[in-house]
Amino acid sequence: MQTNPTFRSLPALALALLFMATTAFGQAPKKMFSEVHYYKIKPSHTLTEARAFENEFKKVHQAQTNEGTIDGWYMLALNTTTNPNEEYNYITIKNFSDVDYMDNAYPEAALKKGWGNNYQEKVTELTKQSRELIELVKSEIWEIYDGASITPIPSPDKLPVWMIADAKVKNGQYEEYINQVKKLKPYMQERLNMGDGGVYTFAGLAFPWGSEKKYDMAWVIQMANRKSMIDDSNAEAAYKKAMPGVDRKQVLKELNNLADVVRQEEYHLMEYAVKAPTTEQAKK
């Protein structure tokens, strides 16, 4: 399978994961992770019901985001996929940088802020509802390796189309692949600057990880519309401007030798919880 890092083939995260961190990429590096849950809606139930269900959890996620426990939460509905199996209908992504979150994903303080002092009643209600409505197919943790964005980063609802390409690295060449992909960051930044998306992220699967997994890397791009999925008119100009003197065909060949793109998916943003911008940010 040919690997072509344009917006058509390496969309156009994952990760799932993924994320488009609202933290400026120029700051001191800190590890960022995405917790991705994949859900299948049970027969006789609808995405509308699932959205209402997730909206209840959104209240808690918003409280966590406001206090900085997590960096954002998203619900994405699956539109198209190369996966022949109908494994899941939607995913949720929660971004975090504090690994202590893993041992206390829903602290009592956040539950009270989201659902009130009688939050235990809500937990019981939603637990019963989840058994009837959805099935958790799988969960994954992704680590964000690199990314780019336009400035200022638009609110998530301005970039509702998410394209995710999952890749499988060949012969254990993980370090080589990661380094090769990072070289493309100037090109991806220029594509975003030209209006072909808002945020780009490159991530690697952190857990569960094993040889039986069909993918271990992901490219994610958030876009304003579906046109950017197939419009490559800016690709050549962006490459020449961002990476002058670099042989584009050779770069693509090296990527092909290092990994295969094994899955591509398009998602639509349904719900999200992010920290409200400051007054100064809102003015921009």
C-alpha positions as CSV (number, residue, x, y, z in Angstrom):
1,M,0.0,0.0,0.0
2,Q,1.4,3.4,-1.0
3,T,2.0,5.9,1.8
4,N,1.4,9.4,0.6
5,P,1.5,12.1,3.3
6,T,-1.0,14.4,1.6
7,F,-4.4,15.3,3.0
8,R,-6.0,12.6,0.9
9,S,-4.0,9.6,2.0
10,L,-2.7,10.5,5.4
11,P,-5.8,12.2,6.2
12,A,-6.3,14.5,4.5
13,L,-6.1,9.7,14.5
14,A,-6.6,8.2,15.9
15,L,-6.4,8.2,18.3
16,A,-7.5,7.8,18.2
17,L,-6.6,9.3,19.4
18,L,-6.2,11.3,19.4
19,F,-5.6,14.8,19.8
20,M,-5.2,18.2,18.8
21,A,-3.7,19.6,21.9
22,T,-4.7,23.2,22.6
23,T,-1.2,23.7,24.2
24,A,1.2,25.6,22.0
25,F,3.6,23.2,20.3
26,G,6.4,25.7,20.8
27,Q,6.4,25.4,24.6
28,A,8.7,23.2,26.6
29,P,7.9,19.6,25.7
30,K,5.7,17.6,28.0
31,K,4.1,14.3,27.3
32,M,0.5,14.3,26.1
33,F,-1.8,11.3,26.0
34,S,-5.2,10.4,24.5
35,E,-7.5,7.9,26.0
36,V,-9.7,6.5,23.3
37,H,-12.9,4.4,23.8
38,Y,-14.7,2.7,20.9
39,Y,-18.4,2.1,21.2
40,K,-21.0,0.0,19.4
41,I,-24.6,1.2,19.7
42,K,-26.9,-1.8,20.4
43,P,-29.7,-2.8,18.1
44,S,-32.9,-0.7,18.2
45,H,-31.0,2.2,19.7
46,T,-29.6,5.3,17.9
47,L,-26.7,7.8,17.8
48,T,-29.1,10.4,19.1
49,E,-29.6,8.4,22.3
50,A,-25.8,7.8,22.6
51,R,-25.2,11.5,22.2
52,A,-27.6,12.3,25.0
53,F,-25.9,9.6,27.2
54,E,-22.5,11.1,26.5
55,N,-23.7,14.6,27.2
56,E,-24.3,13.5,30.8
57,F,-20.6,12.6,31.1
58,K,-19.7,15.8,29.3
59,K,-20.8,17.7,32.4
60,V,-18.1,15.9,34.4
61,H,-15.5,16.2,31.7
62,Q,-16.1,19.9,31.5
63,A,-15.5,20.2,35.2
64,Q,-12.3,18.3,34.8
65,T,-11.2,20.4,31.9
66,N,-11.9,23.6,33.7
67,E,-9.8,22.6,36.7
68,G,-7.0,21.2,34.5
69,T,-7.3,17.6,35.4
70,I,-7.7,16.7,31.7
71,D,-6.9,18.8,28.5
72,G,-10.1,18.1,26.6
73,W,-12.8,15.5,25.8
74,Y,-14.5,14.7,22.4
75,M,-17.2,12.5,21.1
76,L,-16.8,11.6,17.4
77,A,-19.3,9.8,15.2
78,L,-17.8,7.5,12.6
79,N,-18.8,8.4,9.0
80,T,-16.6,6.4,6.7
81,T,-13.9,3.7,7.2
82,T,-11.8,1.2,5.3
83,N,-12.5,-1.3,8.1
84,P,-14.8,-4.0,6.6
85,N,-16.1,-4.9,10.0
86,E,-18.7,-2.7,11.7
87,E,-16.9,-2.8,15.0
88,Y,-18.0,0.6,16.4
89,N,-20.2,3.6,15.7
90,Y,-18.5,6.3,17.7
91,I,-15.5,7.0,19.8
92,T,-14.7,9.3,22.7
93,I,-11.3,10.9,23.2
94,K,-10.0,12.3,26.5
95,N,-6.6,14.1,26.5
96,F,-4.4,14.3,29.5
97,S,-0.8,15.1,30.5
98,D,-0.9,14.1,34.2
99,V,-0.4,10.3,34.3
100,D,-1.9,10.2,37.8
101,Y,-5.2,10.6,36.0
102,M,-5.0,7.0,35.0
103,D,-5.6,5.9,38.6
104,N,-8.5,8.3,39.3
105,A,-10.3,9.1,36.1
106,Y,-13.4,10.4,37.8
107,P,-12.5,12.2,41.1
108,E,-15.3,12.8,43.5
109,A,-14.9,16.6,43.2
110,A,-15.5,16.5,39.5
111,L,-18.5,14.2,39.9
112,K,-20.1,16.6,42.3
113,K,-19.4,19.6,40.1
114,G,-20.9,17.7,37.1
115,W,-23.8,15.9,38.7
116,G,-24.3,17.5,42.1
117,N,-23.9,16.1,45.6
118,N,-26.3,13.2,44.8
119,Y,-23.9,12.1,42.0
120,Q,-24.2,8.4,43.1
121,E,-27.8,8.3,41.9
122,K,-26.6,9.6,38.5
123,V,-23.8,6.9,38.4
124,T,-26.4,4.2,39.0
125,E,-28.8,5.6,36.4
126,L,-26.1,5.9,33.7
127,T,-24.6,2.5,34.5
128,K,-28.0,0.9,33.9
129,Q,-28.5,3.0,30.7
130,S,-25.1,2.1,29.3
131,R,-25.9,-1.7,29.6
132,E,-29.0,-1.2,27.4
133,L,-27.6,1.4,25.0
134,I,-24.0,0.7,24.1
135,E,-21.2,-1.8,24.1
136,L,-17.6,-0.8,24.9
137,V,-15.6,-2.5,22.0
138,K,-12.1,-1.6,23.0
139,S,-10.0,1.1,24.7
140,E,-6.6,2.5,23.8
141,I,-4.0,5.0,25.1
142,W,-2.0,7.0,22.6
143,E,1.0,9.2,23.1
144,I,1.2,12.4,21.1
145,Y,4.6,12.6,19.4
146,D,4.3,15.7,17.3
147,G,1.8,18.2,15.8
148,A,1.1,21.5,14.2
149,S,-1.8,24.0,14.2
150,I,-2.9,27.3,12.9
151,T,-2.8,30.3,15.3
152,P,-5.0,30.9,17.1
153,I,-6.4,27.4,17.3
154,P,-10.2,27.6,16.5
155,S,-12.7,26.2,18.8
156,P,-13.4,22.5,18.1
157,D,-16.8,23.2,16.5
158,K,-15.1,25.1,13.8
159,L,-13.1,22.0,12.8
160,P,-15.8,19.3,13.0
161,V,-14.3,16.9,10.4
162,W,-11.6,14.6,11.8
163,M,-9.6,12.4,9.5
164,I,-7.5,9.6,11.0
165,A,-5.0,7.3,9.3
166,D,-3.6,4.3,11.2
167,A,-0.3,2.9,10.2
168,K,1.6,-0.3,10.9
169,V,5.4,0.0,11.2
170,K,7.4,-2.6,9.3
171,N,10.1,-4.8,10.9
172,G,10.3,-2.9,14.2
173,Q,11.5,0.4,12.5
174,Y,9.7,2.6,15.0
175,E,12.4,5.1,15.7
176,E,13.2,5.5,12.0
177,Y,9.5,6.0,11.2
178,I,8.9,8.5,13.9
179,N,11.9,10.6,12.9
180,Q,10.9,10.5,9.2
181,V,7.3,11.6,10.0
182,K,8.6,14.5,12.2
183,K,10.6,15.7,9.2
184,L,7.3,16.4,7.5
185,K,6.1,18.8,10.2
186,P,7.0,22.0,8.2
187,Y,5.1,20.6,5.2
188,M,2.0,19.8,7.4
189,Q,2.2,23.3,9.0
190,E,2.3,24.9,5.6
191,R,-0.8,22.9,4.5
192,L,-2.6,24.2,7.5
193,N,-1.5,27.7,6.9
194,M,-2.9,27.4,3.3
195,G,-6.3,26.6,4.8
196,D,-6.2,22.8,4.4
197,G,-7.0,22.1,8.0
198,G,-6.7,23.5,11.5
199,V,-4.8,21.0,13.6
200,Y,-2.5,18.1,12.7
201,T,-1.3,15.4,15.2
202,F,1.0,12.4,15.0
203,A,0.7,9.8,17.7
204,G,1.8,6.3,18.7
205,L,-0.1,3.6,20.4
206,A,1.1,3.3,24.0
207,F,-1.3,0.7,25.4
208,P,-2.3,-2.0,24.7
209,W,0.6,-2.7,22.5
210,G,1.6,-6.0,20.8
211,S,2.4,-7.6,17.5
212,E,-1.2,-8.7,17.0
213,K,-2.4,-5.1,16.8
214,K,-3.1,-4.1,13.2
215,Y,-1.7,-0.6,13.7
216,D,0.6,1.3,16.0
217,M,0.8,4.8,14.7
218,A,-1.8,7.4,13.7
219,W,-2.0,10.7,11.8
220,V,-5.0,12.9,12.7
221,I,-6.2,16.1,11.0
222,Q,-9.1,18.3,12.1
223,M,-10.7,20.2,9.2
224,A,-13.5,22.7,8.7
225,N,-15.1,20.7,5.9
226,R,-14.9,17.5,3.9
227,K,-13.4,19.3,0.8
228,S,-9.9,19.1,2.3
229,M,-10.1,15.3,2.4
230,I,-9.6,15.1,-1.3
231,D,-8.3,18.5,-2.4
232,D,-4.6,18.2,-2.9
233,S,-4.2,21.3,-5.0
234,N,-1.9,23.0,-2.4
235,A,0.3,19.9,-1.8
236,E,3.1,20.6,-4.2
237,A,3.3,24.3,-3.5
238,A,3.3,23.7,0.3
239,Y,6.1,21.1,0.0
240,K,8.3,23.3,-2.1
241,K,7.8,26.3,0.2
242,A,8.2,24.4,3.5
243,M,11.0,21.9,2.5
244,P,13.0,23.5,-0.4
245,G,15.6,21.2,-1.8
246,V,14.2,18.1,-0.3
247,D,13.2,15.4,-2.8
248,R,9.5,14.7,-2.1
249,K,9.4,11.4,-4.0
250,Q,12.4,10.2,-2.0
251,V,10.7,11.1,1.3
252,L,7.5,9.2,0.2
253,K,9.6,6.2,-0.8
254,E,11.3,6.1,2.6
255,L,7.9,6.3,4.4
256,N,6.6,3.5,2.2
257,N,9.6,1.4,3.2
258,L,9.0,2.0,6.9
259,A,5.2,1.6,7.3
260,D,1.9,0.8,5.6
261,V,-1.3,2.8,6.1
262,V,-3.7,0.0,7.2
263,R,-6.9,2.0,8.0
264,Q,-8.4,5.4,7.2
265,E,-11.5,6.8,8.9
266,E,-13.5,10.0,8.8
267,Y,-15.3,11.2,11.9
268,H,-17.7,14.0,12.7
269,L,-17.5,15.9,16.0
270,M,-20.6,15.5,18.0
271,E,-19.7,16.9,21.4
272,Y,-16.7,18.3,23.2
273,A,-15.5,19.8,26.5
274,V,-12.5,22.2,26.4
275,K,-11.3,24.9,28.7
276,A,-12.9,28.2,27.9
277,P,-10.5,30.7,26.4
278,T,-9.3,33.6,28.5
279,T,-10.7,37.1,27.8
280,E,-7.6,38.0,25.8
281,Q,-7.8,34.8,23.8
282,A,-11.4,35.4,23.0
283,K,-10.7,38.8,21.6
284,K,-8.3,37.4,19.0
